[in-house]
Amino acid sequence: MLTRSLPIAGRAAREPIDPSLDLEGEIARLKSDKNAVILAHYYQDGEIQDVADFIGDSLQLAQAAATTKADVICFAGVHFMAETAKILNPDRVVVVPDMEAGCSLASGAPAEKVAAWKAKHPGAVLVSYINCTAAVKALSDYIVTSSNAEKIVAQIPREKTVLFAPDKNLGGYLNKKLGRDMLLWPGTCIVHDTFSERKITGLKTRHPGALLLAHPECDDVILRMADYVGSTTGILHFATKSEKKEFIVATEPGILHQMKKAAAEKTFIPAPPEANCACNECPHMKKNTLEKVYLSLRDLEPRLEMDPALLRAARVPIDRMLELSK
């Protein structure tokens, strides 16, 4: 029988995987044997979402990580999300299907450059979107997600100078929504920044009854076209509760798996990128596969380890976020 050796975090598995293996069944067995849970983001492939114990956006996943009783957390998402789970569970094993699953926002805001930016504005409040490294979180006064950013920023006194990193689109959206003048780090998400105004306009012409739902990481030109702007979870809830039957969805298309499960009678159209490519799919999220989920649970590798001092420092603004999000 042929076997295959699948890469995990840039290396081959210690033992080949039998292609006839029931991966879903083995994952269920490993979760039971090792008291493990799988936390998965909405942008993961559907087959990973289907084996997950909890599926959510960044805020929901942070909340789930904060309350889990599992000994092992398998985080099917990207690196900064797994870091958050480890920060909230320093004594638990946190494994990542592919440690190379990163984030353009996080990599575009190195901690040393954010620290220098903060130093230029003494007394300023640093608000960091959760899509950042643990080192940036440790520098931050507040951490926010797209679900709670408006609520948290609204509580910061208006006389305070606020620095917002690393997503300028989300920061700009909040400035407009709240009448703020936050200073914005010049970062964007490679997925949400790629949606095409021209192609979406064409879609709306061909589907005149369709509503455009957009994530606030999108460019302002897309947000101004949108019928609804919200977090991944907000988009899901809006679409499933709406009386409308057609939706153009301007966020990573992994969310369509849950949208179709929740409202199979409705039509969900992924917003297209400008180029003729799959650029509306996150290449980092898609590094994770069902095989890698299985291997990470089987081998408890790659295992995320973090410096204890960094864990403690990064936890302060995360705990503040979770408290303010109640």
C-alpha positions in Angstrom: 0.0 0.0 0.0 1.3 3.4 -0.9 2.0 5.9 1.9 2.7 9.5 1.9 4.8 11.8 4.0 3.1 15.1 4.5 5.0 18.3 5.5 4.2 19.8 8.8 5.8 23.2 9.7 8.4 22.7 6.9 9.4 19.2 7.8 8.1 15.7 7.0 6.0 13.8 9.5 8.0 11.3 11.6 6.0 8.5 10.1 4.2 8.3 6.8 0.4 8.6 6.8 -1.6 5.7 5.4 -3.8 7.3 2.8 -6.7 5.0 3.8 -6.6 6.3 7.3 -10.0 7.7 8.6 -8.6 11.1 9.6 -11.8 12.3 11.1 -12.1 9.2 13.2 -8.5 9.3 14.3 -8.7 13.0 15.2 -11.8 12.2 17.4 -9.9 9.4 19.1 -6.9 11.5 19.7 -9.0 14.3 21.2 -10.5 11.8 23.6 -7.3 10.1 24.5 -5.4 13.3 25.1 -8.2 15.5 26.5 -7.6 17.9 23.5 -9.8 20.5 21.8 -9.6 21.9 18.4 -10.2 25.7 18.1 -10.7 26.7 14.5 -11.2 30.1 12.8 -14.0 30.6 10.3 -11.3 31.0 7.6 -10.2 27.4 7.8 -11.1 24.9 5.2 -14.6 23.3 5.8 -13.1 19.9 6.6 -11.2 21.4 9.5 -14.2 23.4 10.7 -16.2 20.1 10.7 -13.8 18.4 13.2 -13.4 21.5 15.5 -14.8 21.7 18.9 -15.3 25.4 18.6 -15.4 27.7 15.5 -15.3 31.4 15.8 -13.7 34.8 15.1 -10.7 36.1 17.0 -12.7 37.4 20.0 -14.8 34.2 20.3 -11.6 32.1 20.0 -9.9 34.1 22.7 -12.9 33.7 24.9 -13.0 29.9 24.2 -9.3 29.6 24.9 -9.7 31.5 28.2 -12.3 29.0 29.5 -11.3 25.6 28.1 -10.5 22.7 30.5 -8.6 20.7 28.0 -5.0 19.6 28.5 -4.1 20.2 24.9 -5.3 23.0 22.5 -4.9 22.4 18.8 -5.3 25.9 17.3 -6.3 25.7 13.6 -5.8 29.3 12.6 -2.7 31.5 12.3 0.3 32.0 14.6 -0.9 35.1 16.5 -4.1 33.3 17.4 -2.2 30.4 18.8 -0.1 32.8 20.8 -3.2 34.3 22.3 -4.3 30.8 23.4 -0.9 30.1 24.9 -0.9 33.5 26.7 -4.2 32.6 28.3 -3.1 29.0 29.0 0.6 29.1 29.9 0.5 25.7 31.6 -1.3 23.9 28.8 0.1 22.3 25.6 -0.7 24.4 22.5 0.0 22.9 19.2 -0.3 24.4 15.7 -1.0 22.4 12.6 1.5 24.5 10.7 3.7 26.9 12.6 4.4 28.8 9.3 0.8 30.0 9.2 1.4 33.7 9.7 -0.4 37.0 9.1 0.5 39.9 6.9 -0.8 42.4 9.5 1.3 40.8 12.3 4.5 40.5 10.2 4.0 44.1 8.9 4.2 45.5 12.4 7.5 44.4 14.1 7.6 45.1 17.8 10.7 47.2 17.7 9.2 49.5 15.1 5.9 49.8 17.0 7.9 50.6 20.1 9.8 53.4 18.3 6.4 54.7 17.0 5.0 54.7 20.5 8.1 56.4 21.9 7.6 59.3 19.5 4.2 60.0 21.1 4.8 60.0 24.9 1.6 59.6 26.9 -0.3 58.2 23.9 -2.6 55.1 24.3 -1.6 52.2 22.1 -4.6 50.2 20.8 -3.6 47.1 18.9 -5.8 44.9 16.8 -5.5 41.3 17.9 -3.8 40.5 14.5 -0.4 41.3 16.0 2.5 39.5 17.6 2.7 38.8 21.3 5.6 41.3 21.5 3.3 44.0 20.2 0.5 43.0 22.5 3.0 43.4 25.4 3.5 47.0 24.3 -0.2 47.7 24.1 -2.6 49.4 26.5 -5.6 47.8 24.8 -6.2 44.8 22.5 -9.2 44.8 20.3 -10.9 42.6 17.7 -13.2 43.6 14.9 -16.1 42.5 17.1 -15.3 44.7 20.1 -13.1 47.5 18.7 -15.8 50.1 18.5 -17.0 49.4 22.0 -13.5 49.6 23.5 -12.2 52.6 21.6 -15.3 54.5 22.5 -14.4 54.2 26.2 -11.0 55.9 25.8 -11.1 59.6 26.8 -11.3 61.8 23.7 -8.5 64.0 25.0 -6.1 61.1 24.8 -3.8 60.6 21.7 -4.5 57.1 20.4 -2.2 55.1 18.3 -3.9 52.3 16.4 -2.0 49.3 14.9 -1.6 47.4 12.7 -4.6 47.7 10.4 -5.2 51.2 8.9 -8.5 50.1 7.3 -10.1 49.1 10.6 -8.6 52.1 12.3 -9.9 54.4 9.6 -13.4 52.8 9.8 -13.4 53.4 13.6 -12.2 57.0 13.2 -15.2 57.7 10.9 -17.7 55.7 13.0 -16.7 57.3 16.3 -15.5 60.7 15.1 -12.0 60.0 16.4 -8.6 61.0 15.1 -6.5 58.0 16.0 -3.0 57.9 14.4 -2.9 54.8 12.2 -0.1 52.3 11.6 0.2 51.8 7.8 -0.7 48.1 7.6 -3.3 46.1 5.7 -4.5 42.5 5.4 -3.4 41.0 2.1 -6.8 39.4 1.7 -9.2 42.2 2.7 -7.2 44.8 0.8 -7.5 42.9 -2.5 -11.3 43.0 -3.2 -12.1 44.7 -6.4 -14.5 47.7 -6.5 -15.0 47.1 -10.3 -15.8 43.5 -10.0 -18.1 43.9 -7.0 -20.0 46.7 -8.9 -20.4 44.2 -11.7 -21.7 41.6 -9.3 -24.2 44.0 -7.8 -25.5 44.8 -11.3 -26.0 41.1 -12.1 -27.5 40.5 -8.7 -29.5 43.6 -8.0 -31.1 42.2 -4.9 -27.9 41.0 -3.2 -26.5 42.8 -0.2 -22.8 43.5 0.1 -21.4 42.4 3.5 -17.9 43.6 4.3 -15.3 43.1 7.0 -13.9 46.4 8.3 -10.4 45.3 7.3 -11.5 46.1 3.7 -10.4 49.2 1.9 -12.6 52.3 2.5 -14.0 52.2 -1.1 -15.4 48.7 -0.4 -16.8 49.7 3.0 -18.6 52.7 1.5 -20.3 50.3 -1.0 -21.3 47.9 1.8 -24.8 47.3 3.1 -23.4 45.9 6.3 -19.9 46.2 7.8 -19.0 43.9 10.7 -16.8 41.2 12.1 -16.7 37.7 10.7 -19.3 36.6 13.2 -21.3 39.7 12.6 -21.4 39.0 8.9 -22.5 35.4 9.6 -25.3 36.5 11.9 -26.5 39.3 9.7 -26.8 37.1 6.7 -28.6 34.2 8.4 -31.1 36.5 10.1 -31.8 38.7 7.1 -34.9 38.3 5.0 -32.7 38.8 1.9 -31.7 35.7 -0.1 -28.5 36.8 -1.9 -25.3 38.2 -0.4 -21.9 39.2 -1.7 -19.4 38.5 1.0 -16.3 40.6 1.2 -14.2 38.6 3.6 -12.2 35.4 3.4 -14.4 32.8 1.8 -13.9 30.2 4.5 -16.8 31.8 6.3 -19.1 30.6 3.5 -18.9 27.1 4.9 -20.8 28.1 8.0 -23.1 30.5 6.2 -24.3 27.7 3.9 -24.8 25.3 6.8 -26.8 27.9 8.7 -28.9 29.1 5.7 -28.7 26.5 2.9 -31.6 28.2 1.0 -29.6 31.4 0.5 -27.0 32.3 -2.0 -23.6 33.5 -0.8 -21.2 35.0 -3.4 -17.5 35.5 -2.5 -16.3 39.0 -3.4 -13.6 38.7 -6.1 -10.1 40.1 -6.0 -8.9 42.6 -8.6 -6.5 40.1 -10.2 -7.5 36.8 -11.8 -6.3 34.8 -8.8 -7.4 33.2 -5.5 -6.1 36.2 -3.7 -9.3 36.5 -1.7 -8.2 33.3 0.1 -5.8 33.7 3.0 -2.6 31.7 2.0 -1.6 31.5 5.7 -4.9 30.1 6.9 -4.8 27.6 4.0 -1.4 26.2 5.2 -3.4 24.2 7.7 -4.8 20.9 6.5 -6.7 18.0 8.0 -3.6 15.9 7.8 -1.6 18.5 9.7 -4.3 18.7 12.4 -4.1 14.9 12.8 -0.3 15.0 13.0 -0.2 17.8 15.5 -2.5 15.9 17.8 -0.7 12.6 17.3 2.8 14.0 17.8 1.9 17.0 20.0 4.1 19.0 17.6 4.7 21.7 16.5 4.3 22.9 20.0 4.1 26.6 20.8 6.5 27.8 23.5 6.8 31.4 24.7 9.0 33.3 27.1 7.2 33.5 30.5 7.9 37.2 30.9 6.4 37.9 27.5 3.4 35.8 28.3 2.8 37.8 31.5 3.2 41.2 29.8 1.0 40.3 26.8 -1.7 38.9 29.0 -2.5 42.3 30.7 -4.1 44.0 27.7 -5.8 40.7 26.6 -7.4 40.3 30.0 -8.5 43.9 29.8 -10.1 43.2 26.4 -11.9 40.1 27.7 -13.3 42.1 30.7 -14.4 45.0 28.5 -16.0 42.6 26.0 -18.5 41.2 28.6 
